[in-house]
């Protein structure tokens, strides 16, 4: 009997306990309603990481990825400007070579006097200077046809630009080395290409170079674009109706050097067969135009790769922003509905308190 009374007393809920629980429930409903109001005001799912640690961590990772994408897109904008300049300048070089070919055909005419050919040679020297200027263009602090040459290194033979003409020796230098000295364009100083990271997981190849499929090249090897080294071959040309042969004819593979050499040939037309020699240079310049066209095609291919990555990053940026909105920002319709529901629960709790919680002495005084 005694044990039964103790059990009854132990299970009894006192009015104080009920009041405390009711007050806790009222406070909790008020806090939830207030939280819903704050979400509507801030339009965010949380304002402190402690409110939602998991989504807060996801949000930070997403923001970091968005920041990286912004960097990659800025890199692509820089690369686009570089490629626009590179394509324009190489196409201008191609146009100069076409003009040079026509000029040499004109200079090979036997009716021209030496004075007239000297004037043509001076014009050709100017064409060589124009090509040099086009290939020494500097964009975003880069000698874009200088490989990894950033224009800082300067020596007696290297004035910081990619190409230089020594007018005394009529020698063309690329990154400080005569263009005729090296047949392989990769052997010149600063011959490596500079790259920009565009989020493809930039990595190195077995040859200790950056894999071009994982980054965007933003400089070009000028020796590859314009040629390097020398070639010995038998050349045949026809001036008038007379075929002329030049066995073991040695000529430069570099277009600027070849241009200067053709001007030198124009100035020395007192030699036998000089008109035919000028015609040989005209043929070489004509053949070289296909070589420049290959460079234009390579630049065009890289531009297509640029556009592909622009589209890829645009789509990725859209997806990341959509995910960020889902993680960080509230759906206003959903948030308003939730707030109205919590407000109704809170008001119902207040109404219930009038009949459930005993009035205090202060209620009677009021």
LUMFIVEX-360033 format. One line per 8 residues: number of its first residue (from 1); for each residue z, y, x of N, C-alpha, C. Coordinates in steps of 0.1 Angstrom, whole numbers. Layout:
<atoms>
NUM = Z:Y:X:Z:Y:X:Z:Y:X; ...
</atoms>
This chain:
<atoms>
1 = 0:-12:8:0:0:0:0:13:9; 9:12:19:9:23:28:-4:25:35; -10:14:39:-23:15:46:-34:20:37; -33:17:24:-43:22:15:-42:37:13; -30:43:13:-28:57:11:-33:64:24; -31:58:35:-35:64:48:-51:65:48; -58:55:43:-72:55:43:-77:65:34; -70:67:22:-74:77:12:-73:91:18
9 = -62:93:25:-59:106:31:-69:109:42; -73:99:50:-82:100:61:-96:104:57; -100:99:45:-114:101:40:-115:114:31; -104:120:29:-104:132:20:-110:144:27; -119:151:20:-125:163:26:-118:175:20; -112:183:29:-104:194:25:-114:206:22; -108:216:15:-117:227:11:-120:236:24; -111:236:33:-114:243:46:-126:237:53
17 = -126:223:53:-138:217:60:-151:220:53; -150:219:39:-162:222:31:-167:236:34; -157:246:34:-161:260:37:-168:262:50; -162:255:60:-167:256:74:-182:251:74; -183:239:68:-197:233:68:-206:241:60; -202:247:49:-211:256:42:-214:268:50; -205:274:57:-207:286:65:-217:283:76; -215:270:82:-224:266:93:-238:265:88
25 = -239:259:76:-253:257:70:-259:270:67; -251:279:61:-256:293:58:-261:300:71; -253:299:81:-256:306:94:-269:299:100; -270:286:99:-282:279:104:-295:284:96; -294:284:83:-305:288:75:-309:303:78; -299:311:80:-302:325:84:-309:326:97; -304:318:107:-310:318:120:-325:313:119; -327:303:111:-341:298:110:-350:308:103
33 = -345:314:93:-353:325:86:-356:336:96; -346:340:104:-347:351:113:-357:347:124; -357:335:129:-366:330:139:-381:330:133; -382:326:121:-396:327:114:-401:341:113; -392:351:111:-395:365:110:-400:370:124; -393:366:134:-396:370:147:-410:365:152; -413:352:148:-426:346:151:-437:355:144; -435:359:132:-445:367:125:-446:381:132
41 = -435:387:136:-436:400:143:-443:399:156; -439:389:164:-444:387:178:-458:380:178; -460:373:167:-472:364:166:-473:354:177; -462:350:182:-461:340:192:-452:328:188; -455:316:192:-447:305:189:-433:305:196; -432:312:207:-420:313:214:-420:325:223; -409:331:225:-408:343:234:-400:340:247; -393:328:247:-386:324:259:-390:309:261
49 = -390:305:273:-394:291:277:-384:282:271; -371:286:270:-361:277:265:-363:273:250; -371:281:243:-373:278:229:-382:266:227; -392:264:237:-401:253:236:-405:250:250; -397:243:258:-400:240:272:-413:233:274; -416:223:266:-429:215:268:-441:224:267; -442:232:255:-454:240:253:-454:252:263; -442:256:268:-441:267:278:-447:262:291
57 = -444:250:295:-450:245:307:-465:243:306; -470:238:294:-484:237:292:-491:251:292; -484:261:286:-490:274:286:-492:280:300; -482:278:309:-482:283:322:-494:276:330; -495:263:328:-506:255:335:-520:261:330; -520:263:317:-533:268:311:-536:282:316; -526:290:317:-528:304:322:-533:303:337; -527:294:345:-532:293:358:-546:289:359
65 = -550:279:351:-564:275:351:-573:286:346; -569:294:336:-577:305:332:-579:316:343; -568:318:351:-569:327:362:-579:322:372; -579:309:375:-588:303:384:-603:305:379; -605:303:366:-618:304:361:-623:318:362; -614:328:360:-618:342:362:-622:345:376; -615:339:386:-619:340:400:-633:334:402; -635:322:397:-648:315:399:-659:323:392
73 = -657:329:381:-667:337:374:-670:350:382; -660:356:388:-662:367:397:-670:363:409; -668:351:415:-675:346:426:-690:345:422; -692:340:410:-706:338:405:-713:351:403; -706:361:398:-712:375:397:-716:380:411; -707:378:421:-711:382:434:-723:375:439; -723:361:437:-734:353:442:-747:357:435; -746:361:422:-758:365:414:-764:377:421
81 = -756:387:424:-761:399:431:-767:396:444; -761:387:451:-767:383:464:-781:377:463; -782:368:453:-794:360:451:-805:370:446; -801:379:438:-811:389:433:-818:397:444; -809:401:454:-814:408:465:-822:399:474; -817:387:477:-824:378:485:-838:374:480; -839:372:467:-852:368:462:-861:380:463; -856:392:459:-865:404:460:-870:407:474
89 = -861:405:484:-865:408:497:-875:398:503; -872:385:500:-882:375:505:-895:377:499; -896:381:486:-908:383:479:-916:395:485; -908:405:489:-914:417:496:-919:412:510; -912:403:517:-917:398:529:-931:391:527; -931:383:516:-944:376:513:-955:386:511; -952:397:504:-962:407:501:-967:414:514; -957:416:523:-961:422:536:-970:413:544
97 = -967:399:544:-976:390:551:-990:390:545; -991:391:532:-1004:392:526:-1012:404:531; -1004:415:532:-1011:428:537:-1014:426:551; -1005:419:559:-1008:417:573:-1020:409:575; -1022:398:567:-1034:390:568:-1046:398:566; -1046:406:556:-1058:415:553:-1061:425:564; -1050:430:570:-1051:439:581:-1057:433:594; -1053:420:597:-1058:413:608:-1073:409:606
105 = -1076:406:594:-1091:403:591:-1099:415:594; -1094:427:590:-1101:439:593:-1101:442:608; -1090:439:615:-1090:442:629:-1099:433:637; -1102:421:632:-1111:412:639:-1125:416:639; -1129:426:632:-1142:431:631:-1147:437:644; -1158:432:650:-1162:436:663:-1167:450:663; -1169:456:651:-1174:470:651:-1163:480:654; -1151:476:653:-1140:485:656:-1138:488:670
113 = -1135:501:673:-1133:505:687:-1119:502:691; -1116:503:704:-1102:500:708:-1092:510:702; -1096:523:701:-1087:533:695:-1084:529:681; -1094:524:673:-1091:521:660:-1082:508:659; -1084:499:668:-1075:487:668:-1061:491:673; -1060:501:681:-1046:505:685:-1039:511:673; -1046:518:664:-1040:523:652:-1036:512:643; -1044:502:642:-1041:490:634:-1029:483:639
121 = -1028:482:653:-1017:476:659:-1004:483:656; -1005:496:656:-993:504:653:-988:502:639; -998:500:630:-995:497:616:-988:484:615; -993:474:623:-987:461:622:-973:461:628; -970:469:638:-957:470:643:-947:475:632; -952:484:624:-944:490:613:-942:479:603; -951:470:601:-949:459:591:-938:449:597; -938:447:610:-928:439:616:-914:445:614
129 = -914:458:616:-901:466:614:-896:465:600; -906:466:590:-902:465:576:-896:451:573; -902:440:578:-897:427:576:-883:426:582; -881:431:593:-868:431:600:-857:438:592; -861:449:586:-852:457:578:-848:449:565; -858:443:559:-855:435:547:-846:423:549; -847:417:561:-839:405:564:-826:409:570; -823:422:573:-810:426:578:-802:432:567
137 = -805:430:554:-798:435:543:-784:430:543; -775:439:539:-761:436:539:-756:437:524; -751:426:519:-746:427:505:-731:421:505; -723:429:499:-708:425:498:-702:421:511; -706:429:521:-700:427:535:-706:416:542; -718:410:538:-724:399:544:-738:402:549; -741:397:560:-755:397:565:-761:385:558; -767:386:546:-771:375:538:-781:366:544
145 = -789:371:554:-799:363:561:-794:360:575; -781:362:578:-775:360:591:-767:347:592; -767:338:582:-758:327:583:-744:331:581; -736:327:590:-722:331:590:-719:344:597; -730:351:602:-728:363:609:-724:374:599; -712:380:601:-707:390:592:-709:404:597; -717:406:608:-720:419:613:-710:425:622; -700:417:626:-689:422:634:-692:420:649
153 = -697:408:653:-699:405:667:-711:414:672; -708:420:683:-719:429:689:-718:427:704; -730:424:710:-732:422:724:-744:430:729; -748:428:741:-760:435:746:-772:431:739; -773:418:734:-784:413:727:-782:411:712; -770:414:708:-766:411:694:-759:424:689; -766:432:681:-760:444:676:-754:443:662; -750:430:658:-743:428:646:-752:425:634
161 = -765:427:635:-775:424:624:-781:411:627; -788:405:617:-793:392:619:-805:392:629; -815:401:626:-827:402:634:-827:415:642; -833:414:654:-834:427:662:-847:425:670; -854:436:671:-866:437:679:-863:445:691; -866:439:703:-865:446:716:-879:452:718; -880:465:716:-894:471:717:-899:471:732; -890:470:742:-895:470:756:-901:457:759
169 = -895:446:755:-901:433:758:-909:427:747; -909:434:735:-915:429:723:-910:415:720; -897:414:720:-891:401:717:-882:402:705; -883:392:696:-874:392:684:-862:383:687; -850:388:683:-838:381:685:-832:378:671; -827:366:670:-819:362:658:-805:359:662; -795:366:657:-781:365:660:-779:365:676; -787:373:682:-785:375:697:-793:366:706
177 = -801:356:700:-809:347:708:-824:349:705; -833:349:715:-847:351:712:-852:339:703; -860:343:693:-864:334:682:-872:322:688; -879:325:699:-888:315:705:-880:304:713; -867:307:716:-860:298:725:-855:285:719; -853:285:706:-848:274:699:-857:269:687; -861:257:688:-870:251:677:-862:248:664; -850:244:666:-841:240:655:-833:252:650
185 = -835:256:638:-829:268:633:-813:266:632; -809:254:632:-794:251:632:-787:253:645; -795:255:656:-789:257:669:-786:271:672; -790:281:664:-787:295:666:-772:297:664; -767:307:670:-753:311:667:-751:316:653; -740:313:647:-737:317:633:-747:312:624; -752:300:626:-763:294:618:-758:288:605; -745:286:604:-740:279:592:-740:289:580
193 = -742:283:568:-742:290:556:-728:293:551; -726:305:545:-713:308:539:-714:304:524; -702:299:519:-702:294:505:-691:301:497; -693:301:484:-683:306:475:-678:294:466; -665:293:464:-660:283:455:-662:286:440; -667:277:433:-670:280:418:-663:269:410; -653:262:415:-645:253:407:-652:239:406; -660:235:416:-666:222:416:-659:212:425
201 = -647:216:430:-640:208:439:-646:208:453; -647:219:459:-654:221:472:-649:211:482; -658:204:489:-654:194:498:-664:194:510; -659:188:521:-667:187:533:-675:174:534; -687:174:541:-695:162:543:-691:156:556; -697:145:559:-694:138:571:-699:146:583; -709:155:581:-714:164:592:-705:176:594; -693:176:588:-684:187:589:-690:200:584
209 = -698:199:573:-703:211:566:-699:210:551; -699:221:544:-695:220:530:-707:214:522; -703:205:513:-713:199:505:-719:209:495; -732:212:496:-738:222:488:-738:220:473; -735:207:469:-733:204:455:-720:207:449; -711:212:458:-697:215:454:-694:230:455; -703:238:459:-701:252:461:-714:259:461; -714:273:460:-726:281:460:-728:287:473
217 = -740:285:480:-743:292:492:-746:306:490; -740:315:497:-742:329:495:-748:337:507; -751:329:518:-759:334:529:-770:324:532; -780:329:540:-791:320:543:-794:321:558; -799:311:564:-802:311:578:-816:317:580; -816:329:586:-828:337:587:-838:330:595; -834:322:605:-843:314:614:-850:303:605; -843:298:595:-850:288:586:-860:295:577
225 = -856:307:573:-865:315:563:-878:319:571; -876:324:583:-887:331:590:-893:322:601; -887:310:604:-892:302:614:-886:305:628; -887:295:637:-882:296:651:-889:287:660; -887:289:673:-894:281:683:-908:284:685; -915:275:692:-929:277:695:-937:264:693; -950:266:691:-959:254:688:-971:255:697; -975:244:703:-988:243:711:-998:235:703
233 = -1009:240:700:-1019:233:692:-1033:238:696; -1043:231:692:-1057:235:693:-1061:243:681; -1065:255:682:-1069:263:671:-1084:266:671; -1090:266:659:-1105:268:658:-1107:279:647; -1115:288:650:-1118:299:641:-1133:303:642; -1138:309:632:-1152:314:633:-1152:329:630; -1158:336:639:-1161:350:638:-1176:352:637; -1180:358:626:-1195:359:624:-1200:345:622
241 = -1209:340:630:-1214:326:629:-1210:318:641; -1201:323:650:-1198:316:662:-1184:310:661; -1184:296:662:-1171:289:662:-1164:291:676; -1151:293:675:-1143:296:688:-1132:286:688; -1129:280:700:-1119:270:701:-1108:275:711; -1096:273:708:-1085:277:717:-1076:265:719; -1080:257:730:-1072:245:733:-1058:249:738; -1048:241:735:-1034:244:740:-1030:258:737
249 = -1033:262:725:-1029:276:721:-1014:276:717; -1006:284:724:-992:285:722:-989:297:713; -981:295:703:-978:307:694:-964:305:689; -958:316:685:-944:316:679:-945:310:665; -934:304:661:-932:299:647:-925:310:639; -920:320:645:-913:330:638:-923:341:633; -922:344:621:-932:353:615:-931:367:620; -919:372:623:-918:386:629:-924:386:643
257 = -920:376:651:-925:375:664:-941:373:664; -945:365:655:-960:363:653:-967:376:650; -960:384:642:-966:397:638:-967:406:650; -957:407:658:-957:415:670:-968:410:680; -969:397:681:-979:391:690:-993:394:686; -995:394:673:-1008:398:668:-1012:412:671; -1002:421:670:-1004:435:674:-1007:437:688; -1000:428:697:-1003:428:711:-1018:424:714
265 = -1022:414:706:-1036:409:708:-1046:420:704; -1043:428:694:-1051:439:690:-1052:450:701; -1042:451:708:-1042:462:719:-1049:457:731; -1052:444:732:-1059:438:744:-1072:433:741; -1080:440:733:-1093:435:729:-1104:436:739; -1101:441:751:-1111:441:762:-1114:427:767; -1105:418:764:-1107:404:769:-1118:397:761; -1124:388:768:-1135:380:761:-1129:372:750
273 = -1136:372:738:-1131:364:727:-1119:370:720; -1117:383:722:-1105:389:716:-1106:390:701; -1117:392:695:-1119:392:681:-1115:379:675; -1120:368:681:-1117:354:677:-1102:352:677; -1095:357:688:-1081:355:689:-1073:362:677; -1078:374:674:-1072:381:663:-1074:373:650; -1085:367:649:-1088:359:637:-1079:346:636; -1075:341:648:-1066:330:649:-1052:334:643
281 = -1048:346:648:-1035:351:643:-1036:354:627; -1047:358:623:-1049:360:608:-1047:347:601; -1053:336:607:-1052:323:601:-1037:318:601; -1030:321:612:-1016:316:613:-1008:324:602; -1010:337:601:-1003:344:591:-1006:339:577; -1018:336:574:-1022:330:561:-1015:317:558; -1014:309:568:-1007:296:567:-993:297:565; -987:308:571:-973:310:570:-968:314:557
289 = -977:319:548:-973:324:535:-967:312:526; -973:300:528:-967:289:521:-953:285:526; -950:288:539:-937:286:544:-927:295:537; -931:308:536:-922:317:529:-920:314:514; -931:308:508:-930:304:494:-920:293:492; -918:284:503:-908:274:502:-894:280:502; -892:291:509:-879:298:509:-876:304:496; -887:310:490:-885:315:476:-881:304:466
297 = -888:293:468:-885:281:459:-870:277:461; -866:276:473:-852:272:475:-842:282:469; -845:295:470:-836:305:464:-836:303:449; -848:301:443:-849:299:429:-842:287:424; -842:276:432:-834:264:429:-819:267:429; -814:275:439:-800:278:439:-797:288:427; -806:296:423:-803:305:412:-802:297:399; -810:286:398:-808:277:386:-794:270:386
305 = -790:267:398:-776:261:400:-766:271:396; -768:284:399:-759:295:395:-758:296:380; -770:296:373:-770:297:359:-763:285:352; -765:273:358:-758:262:352:-743:264:353; -738:268:364:-723:270:366:-718:282:358; -726:292:355:-722:303:346:-720:297:332; -729:289:327:-727:283:314:-715:274:314; -713:266:324:-702:257:325:-689:265:324
313 = -688:275:332:-675:283:332:-673:291:319; -684:295:313:-683:302:300:-677:293:289; -682:281:289:-677:271:279:-663:267:282; -660:265:295:-646:262:299:-637:273:296; -641:286:298:-632:297:295:-629:298:280; -640:295:272:-638:295:257:-628:284:253; -629:272:259:-620:261:255:-606:264:259; -604:270:271:-591:274:276:-584:284:267
321 = -592:294:263:-586:305:255:-582:299:241; -591:290:236:-587:284:223:-575:276:224; -573:268:235:-561:261:238:-549:270:239; -551:281:246:-540:291:248:-535:296:235; -545:299:226:-541:304:213:-533:294:205; -537:281:207:-530:271:200:-516:269:205; -514:270:218:-502:268:225:-492:280:223; -497:292:223:-489:304:225:-488:312:212
329 = -498:312:204:-498:321:192:-497:313:179; -492:319:169:-489:313:156:-501:315:147; -503:305:138:-512:307:127:-505:316:116; -509:328:114:-502:337:106:-500:332:91; -510:325:86:-509:320:73:-498:309:72; -498:300:82:-488:290:83:-474:295:85; -473:306:94:-461:312:97:-455:319:85; -463:326:78:-458:333:66:-453:323:55
337 = -461:312:53:-456:302:44:-443:297:48; -441:294:60:-429:288:65:-417:298:63; -420:311:67:-410:321:65:-405:323:50; -415:322:41:-412:324:27:-403:312:22; -406:300:27:-399:288:24:-384:289:29; -383:293:41:-369:295:47:-362:306:40; -369:317:36:-362:327:29:-357:322:16; -364:314:9:-360:308:-4:-348:299:-2
345 = -348:291:9:-337:283:12:-324:291:15; -326:302:22:-315:310:26:-309:317:13; -318:322:5:-313:329:-8:-306:319:-17; -312:306:-17:-305:296:-26:-291:293:-20; -290:293:-7:-277:290:-1:-267:301:-5; -272:314:-5:-263:325:-8:-259:324:-23; -268:320:-32:-264:319:-46:-254:308:-48; -256:297:-41:-247:286:-42:-233:289:-37
353 = -232:299:-27:-219:302:-22:-211:309:-32; -217:316:-42:-209:323:-52:-201:313:-61; -206:301:-63:-198:292:-71:-191:281:-63; -194:281:-50:-188:270:-42:-177:275:-33; -178:286:-27:-168:292:-18:-158:300:-26; -145:297:-25:-135:305:-33:-135:319:-28; -133:328:-38:-132:342:-35:-119:345:-28; -120:355:-19:-108:359:-12:-102:371:-19
361 = -90:374:-14:-83:386:-19:-91:399:-19; -100:399:-9:-109:411:-7:-119:412:-18; -123:401:-24:-132:402:-35:-126:408:-47; -113:405:-49:-106:411:-60:-103:426:-58; -100:429:-46:-98:443:-43:-110:452:-45; -122:446:-41:-134:453:-43:-138:455:-58
</atoms>
